[in-house]
Amino acid sequence: MDHFKGQPRLPKFAVPKRYDILLKPNLSDCKFGGSVAVDLDIVSDTKFVVLNAAELSIASGSVSFTQKASSKAIKVELMEADEILVLEFPDLLPHGVGVLAMEFEGVLNDKMKGFYRSTYEINGVKKNMAVTQFEPADARRCFPCWDEPACKASFKITLVAPSELVALSNMPITEEKINGALKTVSYQETPIMSTYLVAVVVGLFDYVENHTSDGVKVRVYCQVGKANQGKFALDVAVKTLELYKEYFATPYPLPKLDMIAIPDFAAGAMENYGLVTYRETALLYDDKHSAAANKQRVATVVAHELAHQWFGNLVTMEWWTHLWLNEGFATWVSYLATDSLFPEWKIWTQFLDETVEGLKLDGLAESHPIEVEINHASEIDEIFDAISYRKGASVIRMLQSYLGAEPFQKSLAAYIKKHAYSNAKTEDLWAALEEGSGEPVTKLMNSWTSQKGYPVVAVNIKDQKLDFKQTQFLSSGSHGDGQWIVPITLCSGTYDSRKNFLLQGNSETIDVKELLGFSILDDKSRWLKINVDQSGFYRVKYDDDLAARLRHAIGKKCLNETDRFGILDDAFALCMARHQPLTSLLTLMSAYSEELEYTVLSNLIHISSTLGRIAADATPELLKEFKHFFINLFQYSAEKLGWDAKQGESHLDSMLRGELMTALAVFGHDPTIDEAIRRFQAFLDDRNTPLLPPDVRRAAYVAVMQRVNTSNKWGFESLLKVYRETDLSQEKTRILGSLSSCPDPNIVLEVLNFLLTPEVRSQDVVFGLAVSKEGRETAWEWLKENWEHISKTWGSGFLLTRFVSAIVSPFASFDKAKEVEEFFSTRTRPSIARTLKQSIERVHIKAKWAESIRNEKQLAEAVTELAYRKY
């Protein structure tokens, strides 16, 4: 049996066709029993059957294989390290389809994976519900199975559950038999699908319901008493299903779609076929207490999960190497759907946030290609990251932009039709797009999916010639050796005429007049923008002349918001990589002093906050001037918006107000903090006061925490009181995300210890880990002290990686990087290895950056001038 150990994939001598599964969860002792009968096609000579199982006890005497005759297994071995169950039979199994049957038992765990328990309260009494979360490789923790995406089969599921509870699965109920305290619920057989999409939920729920125009029943289930909070998601779901039916030219394949809010849930949501599970914060929307940002999150997450019903569930990646096909695509198309439903949200401009997160992670030497080799189930969790989702979505956007919307959509519909109820690889998608567009898509895209990283394109103008040169961009400032086929788009002085070409080699020189039809050298005010609308996944470095023209154009409001965003973000990244001095970035930032667009300002806030932290490390003597500059930068927009919403204002202004006030509070703007405390006091007296609507609550909470210290804990204690009183997850996470912003390290320690108490659900702890710069060292000491408990509690899922990145990444010293390496040298595990390397690399990048800022000659003079300039 030993030769089955240590293999990344299961052997191919048996193919499952259909599962008949019975599950009996016991919610009081948190155990479950069950049986499975698999229609199994034996396709080559074997005495062995090898499938996945983990944390289950198999009743050895129950294991049999029946074709014409029945044969009992003579050896049953569960190899926990490999998560496989090896069954040995006395003779070679006959070729063809037989039935493999067995019984098993397991524990409803509290790790938010496999078949697990989640807790909720009814009239003050704590209850358990039973929930499944199988992606990527945890169906094996619920029933023995071929737990690989390519091993598709149909599933006939039966549940035995308490009579008074709701019992849901992927398909509609066919029969329900009540027998005293228990009921047996049978469901329609599923279409052919992968194991990771099977789902079961047992608990007490309310629901709201609607139908699509072709009769698909859609429901949103949530905790008793919260049904109204499901109405927004229900409306989005019904409209999105209609939209995808048109876009993919294929109807939704199941008779019903249930979406359900789970109180304890590790990810944001999970696209189980016909039974999509969500964190409460990603599904429920409360008119009175949810912010505009919460509403947008619900819409985009619902659109993302429903995209998977086609892209992922109907057509499934062949192996986890192709995960990006699922996640990158669902991310991209969720923006398409959200934009169609809520055009006023300018969601494609906000898509730039996705691109930036992809660019940030992919600028690390410790990044990975979009397509990444996976050799063990424990490695899968870590690639559910900004590369698979955000870089994936961004290269799809780049390709769609290059091919055109219509050929792209038609090719996708053809791809879905061809691979429905089957599996596909990246090259299958490229082949469909190539056929539909006539463009060499495979050649174009291989450089983007099979190698990590991306280029920075340096653009210089000299003697009527434009010189383009690509090199791999690394945030460390090092030189990589990647090369890409780069779709260059550009326009000059106006958006009316756009030019494009493919940069296929390292460099290309083009005559300006030939390209544009005119010279730009004669007119100093004529700007040139490369990567128009930021549709390409690359950065641009302009020479001094072109950069000055763009800075002037920003001040004069000649550029659209996506391009204003892109110029700023590229300059920031180039500054961090030490390709440009900080003084030139600060000068560029000053051109944004009258900026009012949400996405651009949101990024400006993020950049300012990063600069504030690095300045504290590099030049603490200039920190006051830096903060003064940032406050001045946001003063104009903050005064225009004010604390109170205006009649009929946009969704984006509602989101911006909170972010601006939060930033001003963190930069120590006393008038903002005073006003926030006044409004918070009114909120404590009356939770429905119009003085503190949801959009500015986080800002007020952060402001309150800026004044908290060991001798004045009023704000901290008041926030804990609000936390304890609310039953709204969004309010709880809003508070958790504010508490640790306190500048007093002793309070930060109290907050971190509070996170480990039963008062905070284990899914929510990560919200409290973003500590103030003054609390960094305290957080690191706390992590070391509690590492054993933390790695035991969160070690089996991806949330453990969040502890490492949140607490290690903010440092900016070589000594600290060494200390972190030493601590983890004896404590690492495969599931955090990649995150740990990335976090340490980030510390090195910041340490080098701080060093170069310290040595910048004109910095003090420039910062002081900018800080006290009248804007």
N, C-alpha and C positions, 0 to 999 in steps of 0.2 A: 504493500500500500504506500510505502514511503515515496515512490517515484511520482506520486500526485502532489507532493508538498512543494511549496515555493513557486508555483506556476501563476503567471498573471491572469490566465484565462482558464476556463473549464475545458476538459477534453471534449471532443466533438462526436463521441461514439453514440450518444443518445440525444434525441431532440424532443423537447416537450411540445405538445400540441394543445392540451387543454388541462386546466386544473379544476378539480372539484374540492372546494375548501370549506370546512366547518370551523368556526371560531366561537369559543365560549369565554368571554372575559368576565372575571369575577371582580367587581369594583370595590368590594369591601376588603378582601385580602390581597388585592392587586396582583393577581395571577391570572393566567389564561390557559385553557386547554384547547386542543383542536385535532383535526385529522385532515389529511390531504390525499386525494387520489389523482394521479397524473397520467393522462394518456401520453405514453412515451414511445417514440419511434426509435427502435434500435437499428442503427444504420451501419454498424461494423461489428466484427467479432469481439465480444467482451463478456467477462464474468462480473465486471465491476460496473456500478453506476456511481458517478461522482456529481454531486450538486452542492449548492451553497446552503449552509446553516450556521447560525451563531447564537450563543446564549440560549439554546433550546435543549431540553432533555428529550431524547427520542426513546420511545418505548420499543426496545429492540425486538421483542416478540411480535410486534405489530407490523414489521416491515416485510412486505411481500411484493412479488412481481407476477402478474397473471396475464398469460396470453391464452393458449388453449388450456394449459394446466397452470396451477399456482405453485410458485416456488418461494420458500422463506429464505431471507438473508441469513448466511452463516456467520457473517461478521459485520458489525455496525460500528464505525469509528468516526467520532466528531473531532476534527483537527482544528482546535480553536484558533491557533496562530494563523492558519490559512482560511479560516471561516468556511471549511468544506466538510461535507458529510460523505464518507466513502462507504459504500455498501458492497459486500462481496456475496455472490450467489454460488451455489455448489457447481453449476454447469454454465457453459456458454449460453447467453440469453438468445432466444430465437429472433431473427431479424423481423422487422415489422412492428406494428403498434400493439403494445400491451398496456397494462395498468400497474403503475407503481403506487403502493398505498402504505401509509404509516400514520401513527398517532404521536403527538408531541405535547409538551407543556413548556410554559415560559413565564416570565415575570413582566408585569406592566411596569416598566422602568420609569425613572424620573429624569431621563437624559434627553428627552425631546427627540428621540430617534427610534426607529423600529415601531413596535406596538407599545405605546407609553401612556402614562396617566397625566392628566392635567387637572388642576383643582379650580373649583368655583364655589360661590356661596349662594345659597337660597335661604332667604329669611334669617341670615346670620349663621346658618349651619354650613360647614364646609363639606363639599361633596367631591367625588372623583368622576372624571369622564375618561373614556378610553379613546385614544386617537392614534392614527398611524402617520409616520413620516418616513418614506422609504428611499427617497432620492438622497444620495446616489446609490448606496449599496446596502440598504437595511431591511428590505423585504425578508431577507434571510433570518432576521431576528424575530419574525412573526410566524413564518412557515417555511419549511425546506423547499427550495426552488432553484431554478437556473436563473440566478440573479444578475443577468447581463442584458444590456439593452437590445442586443440582436436576437435574444432567445424569446421571441414574441409568441404568445399563446392566447387562448381565450380563458376566461375565469368565470366559474359558477360559484357564487359565494353564498353561504348560509351563516347567519349569526344567531346565537342564543343569548338573549339579553334580558335585563329586568323589564317587566311588562310596561311600566309607566314611563320608560325612557324612549327617546327618539333613537333609532338605529339606522344609520345611513351607509350606503356604499356607492360604487361607481354608477350602478344602473338602478332603474326604478324597481320597486318591490313587486314581486309576483304573488306572494302569499305570506300571510302573517297568522300564525297559530298561537293563541294564548293558552298557556297551561299553568294556571295559578300565578305565582310570582314571576314566572319567566315566560318569554315568548320566543318562538322560532321564526325568524324572518328570512325568506328566500328572495333572491334578486334575479332579474333577467341575466342571461349570460352576456358577458362583454364581447365586443369585437376583439380581434387579435390585437394585443398590446404588450408592452414591456412590463416586467414585474414592478419597476420603481414607480409605476403610475397607479397601482392598486391602492385602494383606500377604504378605510372603515372608521366611522365615528359613532360612539355611543354616549349619550348624555341627555341633559334636559335643555331644550332650546325653544325659542320662539322663531317665527319666520315671517318674511313678506314675500309675495309671489307675483309674477307677471308672466307673459308669454311673448315669444317672437311672432312675427307675422306668419311664419310657417309652422307654428304650433309647438315649438320647443318650450317646455315649462322651465322657468328660471326662478330659483328661490335664493334668498339670503337668510341663513340661519345665524342667530346670535343668542347671547345669554337672555334668560327670561327678563322681560321688562325693557329690553333695548331694541325691540324690533324696528322702531321708527328710525333708529340710527343706521339701518340697513337700506333705507329707501334710495339714497343717492347712488350707492354701489349697484343696486338692482337696476336703476334707470340706465346707468353707464353700461352694464352688462348686456342688457337687451339691445341697446343701440349698437354696441360693439360687435355682437354676434351677427347682426344684419350686415354691418359694414364689412366684416371679414368674409362673410359668405360671398359678397360681390367681389372683393379684392382677390380672394384665392380661387374664385370661380368653382367653389366646392361647398355644399351645405355643411353645417355643423353635424358631425356624424352620429350623435347620440340623441335619445328622446328627451333627456332632461339635463339641466346644469344646476347643480347646487354649489353655492359658495358659503363657507362657514367660518365664523370667527372663533379662534381657539385662544383661551387665556394664556397658555404656556406654549410658545412656538418659537423655535430657534431662528428660522429665516424670516423673510418678509411674507412670503406666501409660497404655496406649492401647487403646481398645475395638475394634480391627479385628475385623470380622465373623468369628467362628469361630476366630480366632488372636489372642488378646489378649496384648500385650507389656507387660512390667513391669520396673521397676527391681528389682534383687534384694531391696532392703529392703522393697518393697511386696508381695512374693509369698512369700518364704522365711521360715520360722520354725524356730528351733533351740531345743529345750527347755532346753539347758544355757546358751546364751549370748544368747538374745533376752529382752528385758524385756517386761513386761505391755503397755507402750505399743506395742511392736513388734507384738505379737499383735493388738491392737485395730486398728492401722493396716492390717495384712494383711486382716483381716475387712472393714473399711469400704471399702478400695480394691477388693477383689474384688467386693463387693456393688455398688459404684458402676459398675465396668466392665461387670458383667453386666446391670445395669439398662439400659445403653446398647444392649444387643442388641435391646431393644424400642424404647426411647425414644432415638432417634438413628440406629440402624441400620435397623430395620424402618420406622419413621416418622422421616424426616429433616427438619431445618430447611431451609427453602427457600433461605436465604442466611445469611451469617454475622451479619447483624443479629439473627437469632433464635437465636444460639448459646446463650443462656441457657436456651432450651427443652430443649436437650440437657443442659447442665451443671448448671443449677439443679435440674432434675428428678431427674437421676441422683444428685445429692448428697442431696436430700431422701429419695428412696426407698431409698438405701443405709442410711440410719438406720432406716427401717422394717424392712428385712430383718435388720440387725444386732440390732435390739431383739428381733425374733422368735427369733433363734438364741441370743442371750446376754442374756436379760432382766436378769440380775444386774449387767450393766455400766452400767445406768441411762443408756443412750446418748442418750435424748431430753433428759436434763438436760445432757449434754455437747454436745448440738446448739447450746446457747447460745454455745459458742465460735465456731461458724460464724456465728451472728447477729452477734456482737460484731465479728468481722472485717469483715463486710459494713457494719455501722454505722460502723466507723472510717473505712473508705475512702470511704463515701458521705457522711461529714460534711465532706469536702473540697470546696471550690469547684471543684477540678479533677477531680471525679468524672465519671461519665458515666451516662446513663440505662441501664436494663437492656437496652433495645433501642437499639443504637447504629449509626449509619450507617457503613458500611465502603466506602471508595472505592478502596482498593488492597490487594493481597494483603499488603503489608508492614505494614499496620495491624492485621491480624487477631490476631497473636500477643499484642498488649498487652491484648486484652479477655478473655483467659483469666485472669481476675482475680477478686478477692473480690466484685465486683458480679455477674458472670455466674454464678459458683458459689454464693456465700454469700448475697448479697442475693436472688438467684434462688430458692435453696432456702428462704429465710426467708419470702418472700412467698407461696410455695406452701404452707408450713406455716400461715401466717396465714389463707390462703384455705380450706385444708382444715378448720382449726379453726372457721372461720365457717360453712362449708357443712355440716359433719358428715362423718364418715369414710365412711359407706356411700354417700351420693349421689356423693361425690367419687370413690370407687373405681369405681363403676358407670359414671360419665361418662368416666373415663379409659379403661376397657376399650372403650367405644363409640368413643372418639377413635382408639385404636390400630386397631380393626377398620376404621374408615372410611378411614384414611390409610395402611394397610399398603402397603409397597413403593412408597410415594409420598413427597411432601414436604408440609410444613405450616408455617404461620406462627402467631405468638402468637394472633391472632384466631380461628384454627380451634380451638385449645384452649379459649379462652373460650366459643366457641359451644357446644362439647360440654358444658362444665360448666354453662352457662346452661340448656341443654335438659334436662340431668339433674337440676338442682336447683330450677329455677323462679326462681332469683335473678338479678338484673341484673349478672352477673359482669363483662361488658365494661365497663360504666359504673364498677363498683367498682374494677376493676384497672387501667384505663388510667392513672390518676394515679400508680400504683406502677411501671409499666413504661416509660411514655413520657417521664417527666421524672426528672431525677436528684434525689437527696436524699430526706429523710424529715422528719416533723415531731417537735417536742418539744411535748408537751401539758402546759400549765401548769394545775394544779388548785388552786383556793382554796376555802376554806369560810368562809361568813359568813352569819349570821342564817338558819340552816337551809337555805341555798342552796349548791349546789355549782356552781362556775363553771369550765368547761372552755374553754381557749383554745389553738388550735394555731398555731405559727409554724414556719418551716423551721429545722431545727437545723444550725448550721455550727460546726465545732470552733474556727474562728477567732474566734467570738463575734460575727461580722457577722450582718446580717439578710438572709435570702433571701426570695424572694417565692412559693415553692411552696405549693400547697394540696392536701390529700389527702382522700379519703373514709376516715376512720379507724375501724376496728372497736374501739370502747372496751369493755373487759370490766372488771368490778370486783367485789370482795367486801369485806365489812366484819366484822371480829371472828371470822369463821368461814369455812371453805370450803364449807359446806353449801349456801349460797345464793349464786349468782352472777348478776349482772345484766349485760346488754349493750345497747348501742345504737350507731348509726352517727353519728359526728361529721362532718356533711357540709359545714358552713360553717366560718368562722374560729373561732366560739365558740358555746357553748350553756350556758344556766343551767338547772339542774334542782333541784327541791325534794327535799331529802334524804329526808324522810318518804315522799313519793310513790314515790321510787325504791327505797328500802330497806325501807320499812314501819316504820321507827323512826328516832329522832334519835340522832346519835352525839355531839352536843355535850355532852350531860349526863354522858357516861361518858368520862373522859379516857383510860382504858386501851383504848378501842375503836379499833382501827386501820382504815384504809381503804387497800386496795391496788388500784391501777389497772394494767391490762395483766396480768391474772392468768396465771401460768405463763410470762410473757414470750412469749406466742404472737404478739404484734403487732410489726411492724417500726417501732417508734417509741420515743422516750424520754419519761419523765415527770418533770416538775418539781413537787414538792409545796410548798405554803406551809409556814412554820415549824412551825405547830401539827401538821399532818398528818405532817411529816417526823419530829418528836419522837415521835409515837405509834408510827411504824414502827420507829424506833430502839429504843424500849422493847420492842416486840414481837419484834425480833431478839434482844435480850438475854434475853428470856423464852422464846425458842425456839417462838414461836407461828406462824411463817411457814414454808412449805415451802422446799426448797433453791432451786428455780427463782426464786422471788420474792426470797429473800435475795440471790441472785446479781444479779438485775435492779436492785434498789434500790441496791446497791453500784456496779454498773457505770454506771447513769445518773448517780449523784452524782459519780463520777470524771470522766465526760465533761463534765458541767456545770461542774465545777471547772476543767478544762482550757480550756473555752470562756470562763472568767472570769465565769460566771453565779452561781457560789457561791464563797465563800472557802475556802482550803485548810484553815483551822481546822475548818470544819464537816465536811469530808470526813474529816479525821483523827479527829474525835470519833465519826463514824459507824463508821469502821474499828475503833475500840476496842471497839465492841459485838460484834465478831466474834472476840474473844479465845478463845472456847471452841468455835469452829467446827471441825467434823471431816469435813464432806462434801468429797469430792475436787474437784468442779467449782467450788464456791464458794471453797475455799482456793486452788485453782490461779489463779483470777482475782485473789484478794487478793494472792497472790505477785507476779503480773504488775504489778498496780497499785503495790505497794510498790516494786518494782524501778524502775518509771518515775518514781515520786516521788523515789527515791534519786538518780536521775540529774538530775532537774530541780533538786533541792535543792542538789546539788553545783555547779550553774551559778548558781542564784539566791542561795542563802544558805550558802556553804561553811562559815561559822562555826557553822552548826547541824547539819552533816552527822553529827557524832558522835551527837547527840541523836536525829536521824531514824533512824539505824541501830539505836540502842538500843531505840527504840519498835518497829521492825519485828521485831527479835529477840524482844522480849517478846511480841509479837503471835503469833508462831509457836511459842513455847516449849511451850505446853500441848499442842498437837497433836503436835509433834516428840517430846516425852517420852512421850506415849501410844503412839506408833507405834514409836519406837526404831529402831535400825539393822537389827535382825533380824526377818525375817518370822515371824509367828505361825502356828501350825498352823491350816489352814482359813480364813485371812483372805481378805478379798474382793480381787478384781481391782483395785478402785478404791484400796484401801489400798496395794497394791503400787505403783501408779502415783504415789500421793501421797507415799510415803516418799521417793522419789528427788527429787521437786520440792522438798519441804520442806528436805531436807539440802543441796541445791544452793543454795537461797535463803539459808539460814543461813551457808553458806560464803562466798557473795558479800557478805553483810552483815558479814563479818569476825568471825563467832562462833568464838573460838579453840578451845573444847572440841570443836566439830563438826569443825573443820579438823584438829585433833590426832588425833581418832579416825579420820577419813578417811585420813590419812597412814599410821596404824598398819595399817589394813585393806589399803591399797594395797600396802604393803610385803609383807604376807602373800600378796597376789595375785601379786606379782612372783616370790615364791619358789615359788608353786604356783598355776597358772592355774585349778585346780578348787577352790580354797579356799572353804568355805562362808561365809567372812567377807566376801566381796565378790560377791554374786550380781548378775545383770544389772540388776536394778531400781535398785540404788544405785551402779552403776559410774560413770555420768556424774557423779553428785554427788561421788564420790571424786576423779574426774579434775579436776573444776573446783576442788575444795578444794586438791588438790595444786598446781595452777597458781597459786593465790593466794599461795603462798610462794616461787614461782620468781622469780629475778632474775638479772642478768648474773653475779653472783658465786656463785649457787647454782642450777645448771641441772639438778640431779639429777632432779627431777620431770618436767621437759620431756623430757630425754633418755630417761628410763624409759618415758614415754608413746609416744615415737617408736618405741622398741624394740617395744612391744606392737603398735603400728600396723603395723609392718613384718612382724611374725610372723603376724598373723591373716589368714585369707582370708575372714572374715565381713564383708560390707559394713556390716551394722548396727554392728559394733564399730568399724570404720574411721570411720564418720560420727559415732559417739558421741565418738571421740577428737578428730576435726577440730572438732567443735562445742565442745570444752572448751578446747583449746589457746589460743584467742584471748581467753579470759576473764582472762588474766594481767594484773595491774595494772602490769607494767613495760613501758613503750612499746618498749624495745629488743628485748624478747622477742616482743612483738606483731609487730614488723617481721620477725623471723626466721620467725615462724609464717606471715605473709603471703607471704614469699618461698618458703617451703616449699610453699605451695599451688600455686605456678606450676611446680613441678618435675614430672617424669614420674611421680613416686611417687604423685601424687594424680590420679585420673581427672578429666577436665574436668567431668563431671556433678556431682562432689562438692565442687568448690572453694567453692561458695556456702555450704556448712556452716561454713566457717571465717571468714566475713566479719563475724560478730556480735562485734565486739571490745569489750573493757572500756572504760569511759568514759575511762580514762587513755590508751587507745590510739587514740581518735578521730582526733586530729590526724595521728598517724603513718599511720593507714589512709588518710586523705585524701591525704597527700603521696605515699604508695605508689601510690594509684589514678592520680594525675596522672602520675607517673613512668612507670607501666606501661600507660597508657591505650591506646597504639598497639597493643601486643601483645595486651592484653585484648580490645579491640574487634575485632581481626583474628581472634582465636581463638574468641570467643563471639558475635561480632556478627551471625551469621546466624540466631540463635535467641533465645528469650525469656530465656535465662539471663543475658544482658547486663544486662537490666533489674534483676536481683537485685544486681549489683555497685553500681549507682547507688543504689537505695533503701537497701541495707544500710549503705553508707558515708556517704551524704549525710544521710539522715533523722535520725540521732541528734544532730545539732548543734542549738544553741539560741541562735544570735546572728544579728542582721541583717547584720553584716559578713561572716559566713561564707556566708550565703545569696547575698550580692552576689558574693563570690569564686567560688562555685560557678557562678553564672550567667555570669560573665565567662569562666571556663574552658571551659564547654560552648558558649559562643556561636559558636565556630568548629568545634565537634566534634560537634554533635548529629546525629542521624539519625532518620528517621521512627519506627523501631522502639523508640526510647527516649524520644521527645518527651513522651508523656503521663506516663511514670514520673518523668521529670526534673522536670516542673512539679509533680507531686504531692509529690515529695521536698522541693523548695524551699518549697512551701506548708507542709509539716510543720515545717520549720525556723523559718519565720515564726511559726507558731502557738506553738511552744515558746518562742521569744524573747519574745513578748508575755506568755506565761504566767509566765515567769521574772521579767519586769519587775513584773507584778502581785503576785507572791509577795514580791518584795523590799519592796514598799510595804505589805504586810499588817501592820497595827499589833500585834495580839495574838499573832502567830505564835510568836515566841521563847518567850513564856510558856507557850502551849498545848503546844508540842512538848516543852518541858522537863518539864512536868507529866505528859504522857502517857508520856514516856520512862522516868520513874522511878516511875510508879504501880505498885502491886502488882496483878497480874492473877490 
